[in-house]
């Protein structure tokens, strides 16, 4: 049973192994709040149970809250090596002078734990063993006596440390052994263990694999891990993340049963006010900005109509910079995909269209069997009536 990085680091911290300050975030807003508490720069790390995250783009750095939020939007709801990313770890970026490697595994041939350490951290141990075998330090631990102080100091000396750093490094090795023993682990690993310019050791990354046959002794960790595997980014958080990823300027949920898509802020505010005046209750509001395109309106419809609370979708388009034929293409593209799939039935859609190339837009809609309104009041009244019936 492999633990997530943040779970491994929680065990490290409980056993006096220094770790970066950080927060687990399940939404872009939580990530932004995290970086505001931490300060910058930060590392944004996808929490997935796979190796090679960094090379696959699962670890990125940000210098401000906006950049942190943007990176989180791109990660959440996506995948890394076909594994879903449901949360990220946002933590302070650690200045690193030297990177070390430490792991303790169970050697089943010698039937005892085995410490492996190196002054070449940050890469896979297999690569170190191939390219720099002289920089690999190994030490077997007597299962009866455990890891002794002199062994821990000897390991530190062999990786090239001197003075007080020997004691600090040795203490971390001993703490790792304690975790291995108390949690029935097959592997505990820090890679890299960073040595900072101010002479501190910090576990920048961590990996712990527990013995499956001993899970019954660690119910809390097992329950947390199972819960993590079941977590999916869904509901409002997912829709907001998808809206940001698509480049939609405004997406909010308000608690009613109507969805609204408007192609500009002014049109959107007017639509909201009039809908309330007619007695409508708005669930999802989406504003596309002054230069929307077919792909954007298709994305907006897909996001809003995954919300099961939306019974009627009102699309209000006023062509200034936006061309109505382009908007119509986006609407019909969404509907064609839905009709060709086995998705749930699409709710009622009411379209108001007025402005640049509206006749061309109306023809595209008409060819698809869709009616459209020119009068905004008639469109809103119709949408509210449909919402009341549902």
Secondary structure, 3 states (H helix, E strand, C coil): CECCHHHHHHHHHHCCCCECCEEEECCHHHHHHHHHHHCCCEEEEECCCCCCCCCCCCEEEECCHHHHHHHHHHHCCCEECCEECCCEEEEECCCCCEEEEEEEEEECCCCEEEEEEECCCCCCHHHHHHHCHHHEEEEECCCCCCCCHHHHHHHHHHCCCCCHHHHHHHHHHHHHHHHHHHCCEEEEEEEEEEECCCCCEEECCEEEEECHHHHHHCHHHHHHHHHHHHCCCCHHHHHHHHHHHHCCCEEEECCCCEEEEECCHHHHHHHHHHHHHCCCCEEEEEECCCCCCHHHHHHHHHHHCCCCCCCEEEEEEEECCCCHHHHHHHHHHHHHHHHHCCCCCCCEEEEEEEECCHHHHHHHHHHCCCCCECCHHHHHHHHHHHHHHC
